Amino acid sequence: MVGMLLVPIEILAYCFKPISVFCRLFSNMMSGHAILKVIVGALAAMPLTNCGGFYASLTVSFFTSMIVPLFVLEFMVGIIQAYVFVVIICLFIKDTMGHYNRH
């Protein structure tokens, strides 16, 4: 009785595993892009506001100085996510094709 319930659950888990991995990788890759877009958008909108003065120029210089390190961080996250993607694909291939042993 329990075995008849576990088989459909395992099939569903096996089918939805690639979808969940795709969603995780996609959200990790897009989070950095979203942060960069928000910072660059704030930086672009800053001179259009009429709040001049020392604090506005300090904010603009802070955002400008943070763009390059964020681009570097985004690039490194992309490399790590590509590595994780390749490892997960290799594990999926091993899981699906590993049942055929030629010994």
Secondary structure, 3 states (H helix, E strand, C coil): CHHHHHHHHHHHHHHHHHHHHHHHHHHHHHHHHHHHHHHHHHHHHHHHCCCCCHHHHHHHHHHHHHHHHHHHHHHHHHHHHHHHHHHHHHHHHHHHHCCCCCC
